[in-house]
Amino acid sequence: MYKIKTGIHIHFAHHIRGHAGPCVSIHGHTWKFDVSLVATELDAQGFVIDFDHLHERVLVPCHQLLDHSLALGEKTYAENRDTLAQLGRAFVETRRETLGHLGTPQTTLADSLAGARNERPGGIKLAVFPFSPTSERLARWLYEVADSTLSDERVKVAATHIYETLLPTEAVAEYSPTGS
């Protein structure tokens, strides 16, 4: 069995709806999203899959969706849309002080990605998920993105890993359909 793994770092904040501890507050991490693929045979070029292909089809869209955003669940977003728009306008307006204008909007993902999408209340970037974005749920979501995009009769997604914290120690959530 051949196995490859690659990932990408993404800077974003999140809020965990109803969390009993401090994660109910908006807080950020430098996340790492990893995807592991397996194949029993290599392709004609000698690859499980070209790393560039994995990066462009799965990891870059994740980066576009999440980079420098606030990740929220759909219910939290729906309940707070107006407040977030007011806050977003106030935040973006501060660019006039330093730039003299409102600047360029952040890059976002044009379409949805496995049920997640970008919103721009008041000009700030949000990533809205159909669930509260815990590391564990994001790991399964990333698996679904990779599986629907890359799996075929030869290549399978073995697992996905979401590194919420890398230093001083790793805090990692993993998802695989078999638990291995």
Secondary structure as GFF3:
##gff-version 3
##sequence-region A 1 180
A	DSSP	beta_strand	2	14	.	.	.	ID=ss1
A	DSSP	three_ten_helix	22	24	.	.	.	ID=ss2
A	DSSP	beta_strand	27	39	.	.	.	ID=ss3
A	DSSP	alpha_helix	51	54	.	.	.	ID=ss4
A	DSSP	pi_helix	55	59	.	.	.	ID=ss5
A	DSSP	alpha_helix	60	66	.	.	.	ID=ss6
A	DSSP	beta_strand	70	73	.	.	.	ID=ss7
A	DSSP	alpha_helix	74	93	.	.	.	ID=ss8
A	DSSP	alpha_helix	95	99	.	.	.	ID=ss9
A	DSSP	beta_strand	117	119	.	.	.	ID=ss10
A	DSSP	three_ten_helix	121	123	.	.	.	ID=ss11
A	DSSP	beta_strand	126	129	.	.	.	ID=ss12
A	DSSP	alpha_helix	135	150	.	.	.	ID=ss13
A	DSSP	beta_strand	155	165	.	.	.	ID=ss14
A	DSSP	beta_strand	171	175	.	.	.	ID=ss15
###
